[in-house]
Amino acid sequence: MLPQVQGLVMRIRARAFLPSALLMSLLLAGPLVPELSAGIVAVSYGGTITSVSTAATTATGVVVGDTITGSFSYDSTQTGSAGDFKFTGSSKTHTMTFKIFNSSDQQVFTDSYSGNVSAYYFAKVAFSSTSGTTLDLEGDTIYKQGLGITGPGPPPAFDLTLFNPTNGGGFSASNLPLPTTTTISNFIKTTAILEWDPADQSFGAVITEFNDQTVPEPSGLVLAIVAMVTWTVGFSISRRKPAGALQSGRIAPLPHP
């Protein structure tokens, strides 16, 4: 492993300790808390920012090369159809959160799924016989709702894409369930992509660690997707006009802790 990559991984691991500990507490507390079901998938993650808009840097302080850590969870018993699972309004567990740190290990930004009853949260499982199965988690965040923007978009406030290139776990065109606490392992063995996209403020990140374990180097498919995400984010940013709320100065970034 290259020295700079090794250093990045060590920083990610240190910062991922808290979300990992919280997720472990959630899982261990399961038998003691009646409303928690055995179907709850809980995963911590870490990675690095690979693209960011000028507006996002101005508003949040995030720059390319910053590290990101966070976690997500969902109840795999949520009903759905043909790989589509709508959590909006559901009483079943569905969460997403992240924190971003600069090269001096200072937290510069944080955001999370807004969590109110009307907040958009959607999971999509898609199959391909050539490139494998993907799991997309997307939804609203506190920050974007603060801008007065909600719903699927396009684009949604966050979109986390995980890859299962071997279709491990029995996924097929006719079998597209939500990954369970067992089959989620097939989706956290390779790098993932996180896109965050409030109005005129966007960043992309590559996720290289799950549950404190570094995943193998990206496959050619994932590298191609990373390149596409970076180009798309940059292209869409260049075509946008500043949102009126941001122009007027009525919206302030989240305060740094």
N, C-alpha and C positions, 0 to 999 in steps of 0.2 A: 504494500500500500504506500502511495506517495506520502511524504512527510506532511504536506499541507492538508491532504485528505485525512490522514491520521489525526492531525490536530483538530480538524473540524469535527470528526466523529467523537473525539474525547469531550469537546465542548458541548456537543449535542447530548451526549450521555449524561453529563453533569446536570444540564438544564432539564432533561427529561425525567429526573428522579422524582420530582414532586408529582407531576401528573401520573407517573407510573405508580407511585405510592397510593395516590387517591383511588386509582382504578383497582389496585389490589385490595384496598379497604372495601370498595364497593363489592367486589367479588366475594371476599371473605365474609362480608356481612350478609350475603344472600340468605343463608339458612335462618338468620336471626330476624330478618325483616320480611314480613309476609308478602308485601307488595312486589318484591323483587322476584322475578321468575328465573328459572334455570336457563332460559333462552337468551339472557342478556349478553351480548357481545360487547366487550370493553377493550379498547386498544389504545396504547400511547404511541406517539410517533415523533420523529425529529428529522430535520433536513436543512436545506439552505435556500435562500432566496436567489432565483436565477434571472428574474426580470422584474422591473418595477417602473411605473410611470412617474414622470416628474411631479405630477399633482399628488401622487401618493407619498412620495418622498417629502414634499413640502408639508403635507398635512400630518403625516405620521412619523417622519424621521427614518423610515425604512429605506435601506439601500441594498443593491445587489451584493451578495456575500454575507449578509446577516443570517443568523441561524434562527430556526423556528422549531418550537416544540409544542406539543398539544396532545389532545386525546379526543376520541369519539366513542360513542356507545349507542346501541340500539337493541330493541327487543326483536329477536329473530322470529318470534311467533306472530308478528304483525301480518295480517292478511294482505294479499295482493293478487295480481293477475298478470300473466305473461311477463314476469320480471319487473313489474311496476309496483312499488309499495309506497303508498301515501301515508305519511305519519302526521300530517297537519291535522290538528284537533284531536289526535289520539292520546289516550292516557298512558299508553305504553312508552317505555323509556326511549328517548332519542336526543342525543346531545352532540355537541361539537364545540371545541374551544382551542385557542392557540395563543402563544406568546412569542414575541420576536425580540432577539437580543443582538446588540452590535458587537463589534470586534473586541470591545472592552468589557464584555459580559454584562452590560447594562441593558435592562429591559427598555425597549423604545416604544413598543406597541402591544396591544392585546385586543382580541375580539372573540366573540362566541355566538353560538346559536341563540337567538333572542328568547326562545322558550315560551312565549305567551301562547295562548290557546289558538290564535289565528295565524301563528308564524308558520311560514312555508318550510317543510322538511320532506324530502323525497329521496327514495332509494331506487336505483335502477340496476338490474342485473341483465347483462347482454352477452350473448354467446356468438363466437365465431369459430368455425372449424379450423381456420388457419392461424388466427392470432390469439385465440383463447377467450376466456370469460373475463368480463370487467364488472366491477362494482363501483357505481357512482353514488356518492352521498352529496346532496346539495340542499341549500336552504338559506333562510334569512339570517342576518346577524344583527346584534345590537347597534353596531356602527351604521350599517346601511339603513336600518329602520329609523335611526336618528336623522337621516337625510330625507326621510319621508318616502322611501322606496322599499317595497316589499314584493314578495311573490317570486315566481320562477324566472322572471326577466323577459327576454334574455338580456344579460346573463344573470344567474342567481348570485347572491352575495358570496357564497363559497361553493366550490365544486371539487371534491376530493375523489380522484379516480385511482382505484386499486386494480392490479392486474393478476390474473391467474392464467398464465400462458399455456399451461398443460391441461386446462379444464379439470384439474384435480378436484375430487369430491363428488364426481358424478354429474357435473353440469353438462347440459346439452341443449339443443334447440327446443326440446320439449320439457326440459327440467331446469327451471330457473328460480329456485327458491332463494330467499335471503340466506347468505352464509350464516351458519350456526357457530357456536363456540368451538366446534370441532373443525368445520370446513373453512372457517375464516383463515386458518393457517395457510391455506393454498393461495391466499391473496396478499399475504404479508411476507412473501419470500423474495420479492423483487421490488425495485423502486416504484414509487407512486408519484402522482402529480397533484398538486393543490393549486387551484386558481381562486383568487380573491378579487372581487370586482364590483365595488360600489361605483356610483357615477363618477367617471373621470379619474378614478383612483384605483389602480389595479396593480397586482403583483402575481407572479408565478413562482412556485417553489417545487423543488424536487425532494421527495421524502426518501431518505436513505436508511432509516432505522425504525423498527417497530418493537415495542415492548423491550427496549434496551438491547435489541439485537440488530447488528448491522447487516443489511441485506447484501447479496452479491452485486457485482458491478452491473450496470444497466444492460439489458438486452438491446439488440439493434432496433427492435420495435419500439421500446420505451424511449430510446434516444431520439428516434424519429418523431415521436409524439412530443417529447420535450422541446425539440426544435420548432415543431409546428405551433405549440402553445406559445413559445416566446415570440415567434413571428406574428401570430394572431393578436396577442396582447398589444404588441407595439403598433401594429397596423390599425387596430380599432382605436387605440388611444390617439393616434395622429389624426383620425377623422372626427373625433368628438369635439364638441364645444363645451366649455365649462358650464357646469350646472348652475342655474340661477341662484340656488341657495348658497353655493360655495362662493359665487362671485360677490354676493352681498355681504359675505362674512358672517351670516347668521348661524352657520354650522361650524363648530369647533371640534378638533380632533379629541379623541379620548384622552383624559389626563394621564400622564405617565405616573405609575405607582411610585 
